[in-house]
Amino acid sequence: MRAHPLEAVRARIADFKAVFAIPAFATYQAGNLIMTTGFWMQRIAVGWVTWELTGSEAWLGTVAFAELFPSLLTALWGGSLADRHDAPRIMYWGQIASAVVSVSLALLYFTGNLTPWTMAGMMAALGAVSGVLLPARLSMARHLAPPKLLASALAVNSTGFNLSRFLGPALAAGLLVAGSAGLVFSVSAVGFLALSVALYRIRDVPAQTKRVISAQPVNMPAVLRDLMRTPLILGVLLLQLAQGLLIRPASELFPAYAEVAFGRGEVGLGLLNAALGIGAIIGALLMSTASTTRGALVQILTTSSLFALSLMVFAVTPFFWLALAVLLVHGATMSSSNIAALAYVQLEAPQDRLGRILSLYTIIFRVGPALGAFLFGMTAEATGLMTTGVSFSLAGLLATAGLALFLLKPRDTDSR
């Protein structure tokens, strides 16, 4: 029998208390919340300034693509680093590099040199850094928390990330109304540096899970060969790719939805992102941990289906407040699906090659939405936001159904 939602919340809160009792984890989360709030402020400012400069959905998709696509070139190296070095040290240097990009954006804005092309260039630089960092970032929960608390630690990460998705847009909207996108970029730089300070403080904390170093070569064919021997992990990664290409990109077009579909401007943009963030927090709090491999896969597939369906409803509604309510569901199913998928991969993957598998997860998680945002923007430019949203959500549902047939095929692992 499934637990009552309130019981699930109580259990999740108890687990949250357990992981926050780990001093290094609490220190990391404090710095990470400051950083991600600045990150979301910057994401909102980048989208809004791009929209103001161009008035083009295609340019919104292009700038999102510019940020996310370079991960394809740097993530494998990041995975190799994560297999060989402690995650906090990798993250430390990455936050400093990210702060440099934010400072550059602020200077370009204040000097009047921020154009769509320079914006795309700065986002490409940030994307390259993020590709190196993301395998280590995904490993931080595993580094700081014991395996029995991994799912809860990942849920804490997701909750903090999405709390900042609520806080960041609200703060950014106020600054943008005042015409200070440059100040938003400056605050983002401070956020990156705040996390670097927290990481410096925990740089010598030993890992909770022992790292096993692989002697296999660091290249994509080797990673793909590993995945072919673990078909369930491959299927979960393909589902994440489908979500990235077809469902997640809609949020990159929120500036266009706020202005064109709802006529709400900067404040509407902040509210759309805030609703998505609040929903994601709710999803992290309510998510229960499956006890079997098959149960975990069913959970991932169910939330993925609801994620796609909620996009369809959002795309067709003309009512702003109803759209915000739908985004609560959209955010909840997004975070639940992502947490369950990431926990599954980290627990089931060969531990000596986990960093490299996470590098492929990084490529999928970032490049999928990058390409999806580019295609979503181009399609919306040609056919409109409603038609594009409905078409992409239907494609996401079909992809989820197809992968369900593959993932739920009876296997020996089902009883685990």
C-alpha positions as CSV (number, residue, x, y, z in Angstrom):
1,M,0.0,0.0,0.0
2,R,1.3,3.4,-0.9
3,A,2.1,5.8,2.0
4,H,-0.2,8.8,2.6
5,P,1.3,12.0,1.1
6,L,1.7,13.5,4.6
7,E,3.6,10.4,5.8
8,A,5.8,10.7,2.8
9,V,6.5,14.3,3.6
10,R,7.3,13.4,7.3
11,A,9.7,10.7,6.2
12,R,11.4,13.0,3.7
13,I,11.8,15.7,6.3
14,A,13.3,13.2,8.7
15,D,15.8,12.2,6.1
16,F,16.5,15.8,5.4
17,K,17.4,16.3,9.1
18,A,19.7,13.3,8.9
19,V,21.7,14.6,6.0
20,F,21.8,18.2,7.4
21,A,23.3,16.7,10.5
22,I,26.4,16.1,8.4
23,P,28.4,19.4,8.9
24,A,30.1,19.3,5.5
25,F,26.8,18.7,3.7
26,A,25.2,21.6,5.5
27,T,28.1,23.9,4.7
28,Y,27.9,22.9,1.0
29,Q,24.1,23.4,0.8
30,A,24.3,26.9,2.3
31,G,26.8,28.0,-0.3
32,N,25.0,26.2,-3.0
33,L,21.7,27.9,-2.2
34,I,23.4,31.3,-2.6
35,M,25.0,30.3,-5.8
36,T,21.9,28.8,-7.4
37,T,19.9,31.9,-6.5
38,G,22.4,34.0,-8.3
39,F,22.4,31.5,-11.2
40,W,18.7,31.7,-11.7
41,M,18.8,35.5,-11.4
42,Q,21.4,35.5,-14.2
43,R,19.4,33.0,-16.3
44,I,16.3,35.3,-16.1
45,A,18.4,38.4,-17.0
46,V,20.1,36.6,-20.0
47,G,16.7,35.6,-21.4
48,W,15.1,39.0,-20.8
49,V,18.0,41.0,-22.2
50,T,18.1,38.7,-25.3
51,W,14.4,39.2,-25.8
52,E,14.7,43.0,-25.4
53,L,17.6,43.1,-27.9
54,T,16.0,40.8,-30.5
55,G,12.2,40.2,-29.9
56,S,12.9,36.8,-31.4
57,E,12.0,33.3,-30.1
58,A,14.7,31.9,-32.3
59,W,17.3,34.0,-30.6
60,L,16.1,32.9,-27.2
61,G,16.6,29.3,-28.3
62,T,20.0,30.1,-29.8
63,V,21.3,31.7,-26.7
64,A,20.1,28.7,-24.6
65,F,21.7,26.4,-27.1
66,A,25.0,28.4,-26.8
67,E,25.1,27.9,-23.1
68,L,24.2,24.2,-23.0
69,F,25.8,22.7,-26.1
70,P,29.6,23.2,-25.2
71,S,29.0,20.6,-22.4
72,L,29.2,18.1,-25.2
73,L,32.9,19.0,-25.6
74,T,33.9,19.2,-22.0
75,A,31.7,16.8,-20.0
76,L,33.7,13.6,-20.7
77,W,36.8,15.3,-19.4
78,G,34.8,16.4,-16.4
79,G,33.7,12.8,-15.8
80,S,37.3,11.6,-15.9
81,L,38.2,14.3,-13.4
82,A,35.3,13.2,-11.1
83,D,36.6,9.6,-11.3
84,R,40.1,10.6,-10.1
85,H,39.7,13.7,-7.9
86,D,37.5,14.8,-5.0
87,A,34.4,16.6,-6.2
88,P,34.8,19.7,-3.8
89,R,38.2,20.6,-5.3
90,I,36.9,20.4,-8.9
91,M,33.8,22.4,-8.0
92,Y,36.0,25.1,-6.2
93,W,37.9,26.1,-9.3
94,G,34.8,25.9,-11.5
95,Q,32.9,28.4,-9.3
96,I,35.8,30.9,-9.7
97,A,35.7,30.4,-13.5
98,S,31.9,30.9,-13.6
99,A,32.3,34.1,-11.5
100,V,34.7,35.5,-14.2
101,V,32.0,34.9,-16.8
102,S,29.3,36.7,-14.7
103,V,31.7,39.7,-14.1
104,S,32.3,39.8,-17.9
105,L,28.6,39.9,-18.6
106,A,28.2,42.8,-16.1
107,L,31.0,44.8,-17.7
108,L,29.7,44.2,-21.2
109,Y,26.2,45.4,-20.1
110,F,27.4,48.5,-18.3
111,T,29.7,49.5,-21.2
112,G,26.9,49.0,-23.8
113,N,28.7,46.2,-25.6
114,L,26.3,43.4,-24.7
115,T,24.8,42.2,-28.0
116,P,23.1,39.0,-28.9
117,W,26.3,37.6,-30.3
118,T,28.4,38.6,-27.2
119,M,25.7,37.1,-25.0
120,A,25.9,33.9,-26.9
121,G,29.7,33.9,-26.6
122,M,29.6,34.4,-22.8
123,M,27.0,31.7,-22.5
124,A,29.1,29.3,-24.5
125,A,32.0,30.0,-22.1
126,L,29.8,29.3,-19.1
127,G,28.5,26.2,-20.7
128,A,32.0,24.8,-21.3
129,V,32.8,25.4,-17.6
130,S,29.5,23.8,-16.5
131,G,30.2,20.7,-18.7
132,V,33.4,20.1,-16.7
133,L,31.7,20.7,-13.4
134,L,28.5,18.8,-13.7
135,P,29.8,15.3,-13.1
136,A,31.5,16.5,-9.9
137,R,28.3,18.5,-9.0
138,L,26.2,15.3,-9.5
139,S,28.7,13.4,-7.3
140,M,28.7,15.9,-4.4
141,A,25.7,14.2,-2.7
142,R,27.5,10.9,-2.9
143,H,30.7,12.4,-1.7
144,L,29.2,14.0,1.4
145,A,26.3,11.6,2.4
146,P,26.3,7.8,2.9
147,P,24.7,5.6,0.4
148,K,21.6,5.0,2.5
149,L,20.9,8.7,2.4
150,L,21.8,9.3,-1.2
151,A,18.2,9.7,-2.5
152,S,17.5,12.1,0.3
153,A,20.7,14.1,-0.3
154,L,19.7,14.3,-4.0
155,A,16.3,15.5,-2.9
156,V,17.8,18.2,-0.7
157,N,19.9,19.3,-3.7
158,S,16.8,19.5,-5.9
159,T,14.9,21.3,-3.2
160,G,17.6,23.9,-2.8
161,F,18.0,24.3,-6.5
162,N,14.3,24.8,-7.0
163,L,13.9,27.1,-4.0
164,S,16.4,29.3,-5.7
165,R,14.4,28.9,-8.9
166,F,11.6,30.6,-6.9
167,L,13.8,33.2,-5.2
168,G,16.1,34.1,-8.1
169,P,13.4,35.1,-10.6
170,A,11.6,37.1,-8.0
171,L,14.8,39.1,-7.1
172,A,15.8,39.3,-10.8
173,A,12.3,40.6,-11.8
174,G,12.6,43.5,-9.4
175,L,16.1,44.5,-10.7
176,L,15.0,44.2,-14.3
177,V,12.0,46.4,-13.8
178,A,14.5,49.0,-12.4
179,G,16.6,48.4,-15.6
180,S,19.6,46.9,-13.8
181,A,20.5,43.7,-15.7
182,G,24.1,44.5,-15.0
183,L,23.5,44.4,-11.3
184,V,21.9,40.9,-11.7
185,F,25.0,39.7,-13.4
186,S,27.1,41.2,-10.6
187,V,25.0,39.4,-7.9
188,S,25.4,36.1,-9.8
189,A,29.2,36.5,-9.6
190,V,29.0,37.0,-5.9
191,G,26.9,33.8,-5.7
192,F,29.5,31.8,-7.5
193,L,32.2,33.1,-5.1
194,A,30.1,32.3,-2.1
195,L,30.0,28.6,-3.1
196,S,33.7,28.6,-3.7
197,V,34.2,29.8,-0.1
198,A,32.0,26.9,1.2
199,L,33.9,24.4,-1.0
200,Y,37.2,25.6,0.3
201,R,36.1,25.0,3.8
202,I,35.2,21.4,3.1
203,R,38.0,20.6,0.7
204,D,39.6,18.0,2.9
205,V,36.5,16.2,4.0
206,P,36.8,12.5,3.1
207,A,34.3,10.9,0.7
208,Q,31.5,9.0,2.3
209,T,31.6,6.5,-0.6
210,K,35.0,5.2,-1.6
211,R,36.0,6.1,-5.1
212,V,37.1,3.1,-7.3
213,I,39.5,4.2,-10.1
214,S,39.1,2.5,-13.4
215,A,42.1,1.7,-15.7
216,Q,39.9,1.9,-18.8
217,P,40.6,4.6,-21.4
218,V,38.8,7.9,-21.1
219,N,36.8,8.0,-24.4
220,M,33.2,8.0,-25.5
221,P,33.4,4.5,-27.1
222,A,34.5,3.0,-23.8
223,V,31.6,4.7,-21.9
224,L,29.1,3.6,-24.5
225,R,30.4,0.0,-24.3
226,D,29.8,0.1,-20.5
227,L,26.2,1.3,-21.1
228,M,25.5,-1.4,-23.6
229,R,26.3,-3.9,-20.8
230,T,23.8,-2.1,-18.5
231,P,20.6,-1.7,-20.7
232,L,18.4,-0.4,-17.9
233,I,20.8,2.5,-17.2
234,L,20.9,3.1,-21.0
235,G,17.1,3.2,-21.1
236,V,16.9,5.7,-18.2
237,L,19.5,7.9,-19.9
238,L,17.6,7.8,-23.2
239,L,14.4,8.9,-21.3
240,Q,16.4,11.8,-19.9
241,L,17.5,12.7,-23.4
242,A,13.8,12.6,-24.6
243,Q,12.8,14.9,-21.8
244,G,15.6,17.3,-22.6
245,L,14.8,17.4,-26.3
246,L,11.1,17.6,-26.1
247,I,9.7,18.7,-22.7
248,R,12.3,20.7,-20.7
249,P,13.0,23.3,-23.5
250,A,9.7,25.0,-23.0
251,S,11.0,26.8,-19.9
252,E,13.7,28.4,-22.0
253,L,10.9,30.1,-23.9
254,F,9.3,31.6,-20.8
255,P,10.3,35.2,-21.8
256,A,8.2,34.7,-25.0
257,Y,5.3,33.1,-23.1
258,A,5.3,35.9,-20.6
259,E,5.2,38.6,-23.2
260,V,3.4,37.1,-26.2
261,A,1.0,34.4,-24.7
262,F,0.1,36.2,-21.5
263,G,1.2,39.9,-21.9
264,R,2.7,40.0,-18.4
265,G,6.3,41.2,-19.1
266,E,9.1,40.9,-16.6
267,V,6.8,40.2,-13.6
268,G,5.1,37.5,-15.5
269,L,8.4,36.0,-16.4
270,G,9.4,35.9,-12.8
271,L,6.1,34.3,-11.8
272,L,6.3,31.6,-14.4
273,N,9.8,30.6,-13.2
274,A,8.7,30.8,-9.6
275,A,5.7,28.5,-10.1
276,L,8.0,26.0,-11.8
277,G,10.4,26.2,-8.9
278,I,7.7,25.8,-6.2
279,G,6.3,22.8,-8.0
280,A,9.8,21.2,-8.2
281,I,10.2,21.7,-4.4
282,I,6.8,20.0,-3.8
283,G,7.9,17.1,-6.1
284,A,11.1,16.6,-4.1
285,L,9.3,16.6,-0.8
286,L,6.6,14.2,-1.9
287,M,8.8,11.8,-3.8
288,S,9.0,8.4,-2.1
289,T,12.0,6.0,-2.7
290,A,11.1,2.9,-4.6
291,S,12.3,-0.4,-2.9
292,T,12.9,-2.4,-6.1
293,T,14.5,-1.8,-9.5
294,R,11.1,-2.2,-11.3
295,G,9.4,0.1,-8.8
296,A,12.1,2.8,-9.5
297,L,11.6,2.4,-13.2
298,V,7.8,2.7,-13.0
299,Q,8.2,5.8,-10.8
300,I,10.5,7.4,-13.4
301,L,8.2,6.6,-16.3
302,T,5.1,7.7,-14.6
303,T,6.5,11.1,-13.6
304,S,7.9,11.5,-17.1
305,S,4.5,11.0,-18.6
306,L,2.9,13.5,-16.3
307,F,5.7,15.9,-17.1
308,A,4.8,15.8,-20.8
309,L,1.1,16.0,-20.2
310,S,1.4,19.1,-18.0
311,L,3.4,20.8,-20.8
312,M,0.5,20.2,-23.2
313,V,-2.0,21.8,-20.8
314,F,0.3,24.7,-20.2
315,A,0.7,25.3,-23.9
316,V,-3.1,25.5,-24.6
317,T,-4.3,27.5,-21.7
318,P,-5.0,31.2,-22.3
319,F,-5.4,32.0,-18.6
320,F,-2.3,33.1,-16.8
321,W,-3.2,32.0,-13.3
322,L,-4.2,28.5,-14.6
323,A,-0.9,28.4,-16.4
324,L,0.9,29.0,-13.1
325,A,-1.1,26.2,-11.4
326,V,-0.2,23.8,-14.3
327,L,3.5,24.8,-13.8
328,L,3.3,23.6,-10.2
329,V,2.5,20.1,-11.6
330,H,5.0,20.5,-14.3
331,G,7.8,21.4,-11.8
332,A,6.8,18.6,-9.4
333,T,6.9,15.9,-12.0
334,M,10.2,17.3,-13.5
335,S,12.0,17.2,-10.1
336,S,10.6,13.8,-9.1
337,S,11.6,12.2,-12.4
338,N,15.1,13.7,-12.3
339,I,15.8,12.8,-8.7
340,A,14.6,9.2,-9.2
341,A,16.6,8.9,-12.5
342,L,19.8,10.3,-11.0
343,A,19.5,8.1,-7.8
344,Y,18.9,5.0,-10.0
345,V,22.0,5.7,-12.1
346,Q,24.3,6.4,-9.2
347,L,23.2,3.3,-7.3
348,E,23.1,0.9,-10.2
349,A,26.1,2.0,-12.3
350,P,29.5,0.3,-12.1
351,Q,31.3,2.3,-9.4
352,D,34.7,2.4,-11.0
353,R,33.2,4.2,-14.0
354,L,30.5,6.2,-12.4
355,G,32.1,9.6,-13.1
356,R,32.3,8.7,-16.8
357,I,28.7,7.5,-16.9
358,L,27.7,10.7,-15.1
359,S,29.7,12.6,-17.8
360,L,27.3,11.1,-20.4
361,Y,24.4,12.0,-18.1
362,T,25.8,15.5,-18.1
363,I,25.9,15.6,-21.9
364,I,22.4,14.4,-22.1
365,F,21.1,16.7,-19.3
366,R,22.6,19.8,-20.9
367,V,22.9,19.1,-24.6
368,G,19.4,17.6,-24.9
369,P,17.8,20.8,-23.6
370,A,20.2,22.9,-25.7
371,L,19.3,21.3,-28.9
372,G,15.6,21.1,-27.8
373,A,15.6,24.8,-27.0
374,F,17.0,25.7,-30.4
375,L,14.4,23.5,-32.1
376,F,11.6,24.7,-29.9
377,G,12.5,28.3,-30.6
378,M,12.8,27.8,-34.3
379,T,9.5,25.9,-34.4
380,A,7.7,28.5,-32.3
381,E,9.0,31.3,-34.6
382,A,7.4,29.4,-37.5
383,T,4.2,27.9,-36.1
384,G,3.5,29.7,-32.8
385,L,4.0,28.8,-29.1
386,M,0.8,26.8,-28.7
387,T,1.3,24.5,-31.7
388,T,4.9,24.0,-30.7
389,G,4.1,23.2,-27.1
390,V,1.4,20.6,-28.0
391,S,3.6,19.0,-30.7
392,F,6.6,18.6,-28.4
393,S,4.6,17.3,-25.5
394,L,2.9,14.7,-27.8
395,A,6.4,13.6,-29.0
396,G,7.5,13.4,-25.4
397,L,4.6,11.1,-24.5
398,L,5.3,8.8,-27.4
399,A,9.0,8.6,-26.5
400,T,8.1,7.8,-22.9
401,A,5.7,5.0,-24.0
402,G,8.3,3.5,-26.3
403,L,11.0,3.5,-23.6
404,A,8.5,2.0,-21.1
405,L,8.2,-1.1,-23.3
406,F,12.0,-1.4,-23.2
407,L,12.5,-0.6,-19.6
408,L,9.7,-2.7,-18.2
409,K,10.5,-5.8,-20.2
410,P,10.9,-8.7,-17.7
411,R,14.5,-9.1,-16.6
412,D,16.3,-10.9,-13.8
413,T,16.9,-7.5,-12.1
414,D,13.2,-6.9,-11.6
415,S,13.2,-8.7,-8.2
416,R,15.9,-6.6,-6.8
